[in-house]
Amino acid sequence: MTLRGFGAGERVALVLMECQLGMIGEEAAAAGSGLAKHAIERRMVDNAAGLVHRFRQLRLPVVHCTFNPRRDMAGTSINTPLFVRRFKARSLEPDGTLDDNPIHPALGPEPGDFVISRLHGLEAFHDTELDAILRTLRTTTMVLCGVSTNIGIPGTALGGLNRGYNVVMPEDCIAGAWPEAHQFMVEHTLNLLGTVTTSDDVLDALADH
């Protein structure tokens, strides 16, 4: 099948948003994270892993975008309730060590992947090298996976379309803080920002591409 952004001459990259153990891992789910529970229930990592594997096979870019603030939270603006809990648990002594929140091992990274870490902000383009890397690779279409459907995915999708990229979002490769929020955003927001599809459809499009 042909997806928007997979036509002749289009260059495709896979962008993974905050697919980190502290966001979507089993321990996070056990600690009560609705986001991690939703990701696990819908097998988001397994679905995304299939895309990661195929992109690597085809030597197409795989880009991991992570949020790793310093342990003392210096350099991270505490201007959103999302960061308040992390700020309260910060190191009270100056500590330049970055938060230990690795990428989910089922997704990488592998040596050929790109990893872009940021200290602040809620989407992957703001003050990072993501745009520069994608442009250097002559990317025209980004396939966006990860979390969350509530904030990070629409924010990064908006950042991508504002910079001229086609944005494709396989719905089974993203998750939200709770199922109803995920469904609402998919139906009423994401489909206005790009192409909402499935991982199987992306695999089929890659085969044709």
Secondary structure, DSSP 8 states (H G I E B T S, - for coil): ---TT-STT--EEEEEES-BHHHHSHHHHHTT-HHHHHHHHTTHHHHHHHHHHHHHHTT--EEEEEE--BTT-TT----SHHHHHHHHTS-SS----B----B-TTT---TTSEEEEESS-SSSSTTSSHHHHHHHTT--EEEEEEE-TTTHHHHHHHHHHHTT-EEEEEGGGEE-SSHHHHHHHIIIIIHHHSEEE-HHHHHHHHHH-
